[in-house]
Amino acid sequence: MATLRDVTLADGISLFEAGEQLRVLYEEEKLTLQYPALHEVVEHIRRGADWRPSQHSSLAVSVDPRSSGQQRFLSALQKSPFEADPVDFRELYPSLPPGRQPGDSPTKPMGTFASRLSYVLGRLSRHPDPHVLVISHCFELYWPLTNIRMHHPRARVGVAYFSSLLDIRWQQHLKAPSCPVEFFPLDQHVEAIFGIRPDRLSVTSPLKPGKEVRGLNQY
């Protein structure tokens, strides 16, 4: 088996939260993410940026092992181009401050795949020229991605996500001409990914469709 160096890593929590935000913006009762369409969009993006195609596409998903519904979801994912990487949802909450207990906070923390994806990025950094695209809003991935480029100038690293839903720190770094991380907005692909027409958005919406642009051309 060939060594994997050209991969797409999808963050299931980020994708779920994007769907929730878009559901509110479009005033939809429910949105269903089309994973085959997402994979096709990402491969189109890679080709357009002169990246090598994905050798492997992984989708990290948060699951409750006791939920039969989520087990059916995992079974359905087997038919998609993504290989599911299921993780018990209780393992994805960030650690609380020392001495704190879960019941001390009135709000439930949000899970994150940042540490898991960062580990995978570290593993991929052993290759001299990987092409690694991450579908996530998490800024915690900035340093692992940047570090790959620091050590391997021929590598290609990037993030694909919805522009206005990115962590604000991403938006600051992506404006810098020296940023080694390429950004690929998914805003213009909402119809393919979620089955909703982008022209239905209000003109005042923070998420506006536009022509396909990459990196700094969006600003």
WOFEN-V168981 format. One record per pair of residues at least 12 apart in sequence whose C-alpha atoms are under 10 Angstrom apart, sorted by the first residue. I is the first residue (numbers start at 0). GAP is how many residues later the second one is. Records with the same first field share a line. If there is no record, write none. Layout:
I->GAP / GAP
//
This chain:
1->53
2->52 / 124
3->50 / 51 / 52 / 120 / 123 / 126 / 127
4->47 / 49 / 50 / 51 / 118 / 119 / 120 / 121 / 122 / 123 / 124 / 125 / 126 / 127 / 150
5->45 / 46 / 47 / 48 / 49 / 50 / 51 / 118 / 121 / 123 / 124 / 125 / 126 / 127 / 149 / 150 / 151
6->45 / 46 / 47 / 48 / 49 / 50 / 51 / 114 / 117 / 123 / 124 / 125 / 126 / 127
7->31 / 34 / 35 / 38 / 45 / 46 / 47 / 48 / 49 / 50 / 51 / 74 / 123 / 124 / 125 / 126 / 127 / 150 / 151 / 152
8->45 / 47 / 48 / 49 / 50 / 51 / 73 / 74 / 108 / 111 / 112 / 123 / 124 / 125 / 126 / 127 / 150
9->28 / 29 / 47 / 48 / 49 / 50 / 51 / 72 / 73 / 74 / 75 / 103 / 107 / 123 / 124 / 125 / 126 / 149 / 150
10->47 / 48 / 49 / 50 / 51 / 74 / 101 / 102 / 103 / 105 / 106 / 123 / 124 / 125 / 126 / 127
11->46 / 47 / 48 / 49 / 50 / 72 / 73 / 74 / 100 / 101 / 123 / 124
12->46 / 47 / 48 / 49 / 79 / 97 / 98 / 99 / 100 / 123 / 124
13->46 / 47 / 97 / 98 / 99 / 121 / 122 / 123 / 124 / 147 / 151 / 152
14->18 / 44 / 46 / 120 / 121 / 122 / 146 / 147
15->15 / 16 / 17 / 45
16->120 / 148
17->15 / 118 / 119 / 143 / 144 / 147 / 148
18->12 / 13 / 14 / 171 / 174 / 175
20->144 / 186
21->140 / 143 / 168 / 172 / 174 / 179 / 185
22->171 / 173
24->175 / 176 / 177 / 180 / 181 / 182
25->170 / 171 / 172 / 174 / 175 / 176 / 179
26->173 / 174
27->168
29->164
30->162 / 163 / 164 / 165
31->161 / 162 / 163 / 164
32->157 / 159 / 160 / 161 / 162
33->46 / 157 / 158 / 159 / 160 / 161
34->24 / 42 / 44 / 45 / 46 / 47 / 157 / 158 / 159
35->41 / 43 / 44 / 45 / 46 / 156 / 157
36->43 / 44 / 152 / 154 / 155 / 156 / 157 / 158
37->42 / 43 / 44 / 97 / 148 / 151 / 152 / 154 / 155 / 156
38->15 / 18 / 41 / 42 / 43 / 154
39->41 / 152 / 153
40->145 / 148 / 151 / 152
41->12 / 15 / 91 / 92 / 93 / 118 / 142 / 144 / 147
44->88 / 115 / 139 / 140 / 141 / 167 / 169
45->85 / 86 / 87 / 112 / 138
47->166
48->107 / 133 / 135 / 165
49->106
50->79 / 80 / 81 / 82 / 104 / 105 / 106
51->78 / 79 / 80 / 104
52->78 / 79
53->77 / 78 / 79
54->76
55->25 / 26 / 27
56->24 / 25 / 26 / 27 / 76 / 77
57->23 / 24 / 25 / 26 / 27 / 76
58->18 / 22 / 23 / 24 / 25 / 26 / 27 / 76
59->22 / 23 / 24 / 25 / 26 / 27 / 53 / 56 / 57
60->13 / 23 / 24 / 25 / 26 / 27 / 28 / 52
61->22 / 23 / 24 / 25 / 26 / 27 / 28 / 29 / 30 / 49 / 50 / 51
62->22 / 23 / 24 / 25 / 26 / 27
63->22 / 23 / 24 / 25 / 26
64->21 / 22 / 23 / 24
65->22
70->15
73->12
86->26 / 29
88->21 / 22 / 23
89->21
90->20 / 21 / 22
91->17 / 18 / 19 / 20 / 21 / 22 / 23 / 24
92->15 / 16 / 17 / 18 / 19 / 20
93->15 / 16 / 17 / 18 / 19 / 20 / 21
94->14
95->13
111->26 / 28
112->23 / 25 / 27 / 28
113->22 / 23 / 24 / 25 / 26 / 27
114->25 / 26
116->17 / 19 / 23 / 24 / 27
117->22 / 23 / 24 / 25 / 26 / 27
118->22 / 25
119->24
120->13 / 20 / 23 / 24 / 26 / 27 / 36
121->22 / 23 / 25 / 26
123->21 / 24
124->19 / 20 / 22 / 23 / 24 / 26 / 27 / 30
125->22 / 25 / 26
126->21 / 24 / 25 / 28
127->20 / 21 / 23 / 24 / 25 / 26 / 27
128->19 / 20 / 22 / 23 / 24 / 25 / 26 / 27 / 28
129->18 / 19 / 22 / 24 / 25 / 26 / 27
130->23 / 24 / 25 / 26 / 27
131->13 / 16 / 23 / 24 / 25 / 26 / 27
132->12 / 23 / 24 / 25 / 26 / 27 / 48 / 49 / 50 / 51
133->23 / 24 / 25 / 26 / 27 / 49 / 50
134->23 / 24 / 25 / 26 / 27 / 49 / 51
135->23 / 24 / 25 / 26 / 29 / 30 / 31
136->22 / 23 / 24 / 25 / 26 / 27 / 28 / 29 / 30 / 31 / 33
137->21 / 23 / 28 / 29 / 30 / 31 / 32
138->27 / 28 / 29 / 30 / 31 / 32 / 34
139->27 / 29 / 30
140->18 / 29
141->15 / 16 / 17 / 27 / 28 / 31 / 37 / 38 / 39
142->38
143->13
144->12 / 13 / 14 / 35 / 36 / 37
145->12 / 33 / 34 / 35
146->33
147->32 / 33
148->31 / 32
149->30
152->27
154->25
155->24 / 25 / 26
156->23 / 24 / 25 / 26
157->22 / 23 / 24 / 25 / 26 / 57
158->22 / 23 / 24 / 25 / 26 / 56
159->22 / 23 / 24 / 25 / 26 / 27 / 54
160->22 / 23 / 24 / 25 / 26
161->21 / 22 / 23 / 24 / 25 / 26 / 27 / 28 / 45 / 46
162->20 / 21 / 22 / 23 / 24 / 43 / 44 / 45 / 55
163->21 / 23 / 41 / 42 / 43 / 44
164->22 / 41 / 42
165->19
169->13
170->12 / 48
173->41 / 42 / 45
174->40 / 41 / 42 / 43 / 44
175->40
176->38 / 39
178->36 / 37
180->34
181->32 / 33 / 34
182->30 / 31 / 32 / 33 / 35
183->28 / 29 / 30 / 31 / 32 / 34
184->24 / 25 / 27 / 28 / 29 / 30 / 33
185->23 / 26 / 27 / 28
186->20 / 21 / 22 / 23 / 24 / 25
187->19 / 20 / 21 / 22 / 23 / 24 / 25
188->20 / 21 / 23
189->19
196->12
197->12
//
